[in-house]
Amino acid sequence: MADEVEDRSGDDAALRRLLRERLPRYPPPPHLRAAIIEAATPIGPRRGWSTLWMPPAAAAAAMAMIMLLWIAPSLPSATAGDPIRLLARVVISEHARTILWGESRPDVVPAALPRAMEESGVALSWVFTGDDSIQLVNAQPIYLEGRRAIELAYRDADGHAVTYVILPAGTLALPERGRVQIDRWRPLIRMESGFSLIIWKQQNLLCVLVSDLVSDADLAKFKEYFVKVRSSTEPYAVY
Amino acid sequence: MTDDAFLQQALRHLEALHNLAVYLTRNGSEAEDLVQETYVRALRFSHRFQPGTYLRAWLFQILRNTFLTFYRLRERESAISEDGIAEGEAPMFHDSPEQDSERSAVHMDLERALMRLPEEFKTPLLLAEVEGLPLEEVARIMGCPIGTVKSRIFRAKERLRGHLKDYGEDSKV
């Protein structure tokens, strides 16, 4: 090899030929073309009956949300003066929207993330994209109570939806009451309207993880998801 | 031009874009992400593309800019693989079992030598010498004068020759 190059030292044509003929080319994998076309196709009313089917856990959560929306107007409002509860409710609404109408599109997550970061004003230097037990299936910018935010949608192996919302913390302070030690962190845990929420502050951002994992066993699982997300995601505000 | 027609035209250059993406990112899955993001951006800004101009060069430009924006920060972290060799110096895939060992060795040395080049040398060299783009287009992609492109390609070749000689001498030891 060295001799070959030495012989051709200064010979541009030879080096060009070497590069063109011997440098390995990497053709795109077959699925990449399909993924690009899928990512480029606008999300519209192209949903068929087959995609209306939901796993049982998601269907149960959807039913719970429909019931909540049905009876919510008749309930006395207790959110006034409790910013955490207000936050919990808007995040739950967003979570419900994701369950009911959000699309699971893990194939477009790599492309969706930069756009979601750009449009939400929340950047992620590291992001937990999943493992054997839970997977990141969508990322999108959202608008919550007048603030831009980013939403990361996860789906666990049992079909439970877990939504991770990150938004500017502003002046909101998290109360001590309700905080629980999980691994090396002490986030706030709330139960609201049949959903579990884990809330914490990170880099002057407010982070909320919401799910329908509410039983003791499920809550333990939810805490595990929190540890995974908390330890592997580094958000920061870019505005 | 409709989005669909634009996408179909743009997809003709998928192979070349993916190849460059692999050499920039040095990682198969990151290369796929980079290419996908390139197409998403190209479609989003397709109204800025003037039909009749060089679509391939425009796509290469988007790919490079996206790489510099989203991927290069990680490159600066100078990842070290388990065997202690900087990842940039390690060959990437080598999944061509049908090739004989001598030819594979040439591939590996050439690839390894190329990986040691800085991006501003590697990209114009690949675009001009491997993809066959005219220097004017390479200059547009790189956002610099043609003279600078020529100089970088010249220096890239010099360095490449030097690296290849190093590997040749190393292999004799």
Interface residues (C-beta under 8 A of the other chain):
Chain A: M1 A2 D3 V5 E6 S9 D12 L15 R16 L18 L19 R20 R22 L23 P24 R25 Y26 P27 P28 P29 L32 R33 A35 I36 I37 A39 A40 V108 P110 A111 P114 R115
Chain B: D3 L7 L11 L14 E15 H18 N19 V22 Y23 G28 A31 E32 D33 V35 Q36 E37 Y39 V40 L43 T66 F70 M92 F93 H94 S96 R103 A105 V106 H107 D109 L110 E111 L114 L125 E129 V130 K157 L160 R161 L164 K165 Y167 G168 E169 S171 K172
